[in-house]
Amino acid sequence: MESWQYPLAWATYLVAGAGLGGLLWLAFARLSWVTRYWLLGSYAVIAFTPWTLADYPGHMAPAVLVLAMDLLLKGGGNTLEGGLVLAIAYGVMLLFVMTMALRRSKRERQLNALDPVE
């Protein structure tokens, strides 16, 4: 692989992924903010979580592709490291969305307490 092909492949992948993310943002605009952020966070985890390639040291690929290739080529008996990384990233994303939800509900309660009741 030429030295410029790897960065070009990642740049193309990131631009295409960001474009699809923008389209998903528009598609999910009418959903509640919790649902929208959960869906967009799930997309970001699946699309952008990187993991190392075992056969090519020093190179990375999206973890979902590493997991798919592990399952297709090696079967279910391997370590499935890409899946572990995806599970951790998904858990972190869920904690982030839950924290945002708690902070937002607390802020809304405070604003409602300050508003006079008609």
N, C-alpha and C positions, 0 to 999 in steps of 0.2 A: 504494500500500500504506500503510495506516494505521501510525502509529508503534508501536503496541502489537502488531501482528500478527507482525512479524518476530521479536521476542523470545519471543512466545508459541509460535510455530511451532518455534523451537529448543528451548524448554523442553519442549514435548510430545515432540519427537523424542528428546531426551536421556533423558527419563523412560522412554519406551517402549524405547529402546535399552538402558538399564540394566536394565529388567525382563527383556528377552530375554537379556541377559548373565547375569543371575541364574539363569534357567531353563537356559541352556547350562551354567553351572557345576554345577548339580545333575545334568544329563544326562551330563556328562563326569566325574563323581565317581569312577567305577570305573576310569578310565584311569590310566596311569602319569602322574606329575607332569609329565614333559617333554612328553608328548603333549597333556595337558590345557592346559598353559600355551601351547603352540604353537597349538592350536585357538582358545583364548580370545584370544590375542594377534592371531591372524588376524582374528577377529571384530571386535576393537576397532579394528584398522587399517581394515578395510573400512567399519565403521559410523561411526566417529567422526573420521576424518581430514578436516578442513575444507579447502576451497579457494574462491578468489574466483570470483564469477560475472562473466563478461566483459560481459554486457549490463546488469548492475546494479552499478555501482561502489560499493564499501563494503558489499556484501552477500556472505555466504558460504553455501555449501551443502556437504553431504558430497561428498568428492572422487569417490566412486564414482558418484554421481548426475551430477556435472559431466562425468565421463568418458563415462557412458552417453549423456547428451544431446549431447555433442560427436560421438560416433560415429553417433548416430541422425540428427542434424540436419545436421552438417557433413561426415560421411564420414570415412574413414581418412586423408585427405590433410592434416588440420590438425595442430597441434602436440601435441595430447593432453596438455596440461599436468596435468590431473587424474590421468592414469596415471603420469606422472613422480613426482608427489607421493606417490601410493600406493606406488610401487616404493621410494622412499626411506624412507617410513615403515615398510614391510614389512621392509626391510633392517635398520633400526634395531631393530625388534622382534626379528628373528632374532638379532642380536648380543646383545641383552639376555637372551634365553632361553639362548643358548649360554654367556654369562658366568655366569648363574645355575647352569647345569649343571656348569660347571667348578668353581665355588666349592663347590657341594654335594658333588661327588665328592671334592674335596680335603678337605673337612671330614669326610666319611665315612671316608676313608683315615686321617686323623689319629685319629678315634675308634676305628677298628679296631686301630690300632697301640697304643693305650692299654689296650685290653681284653686281659686275660690269656687265653691259649689253654687250653682245657680238655683 
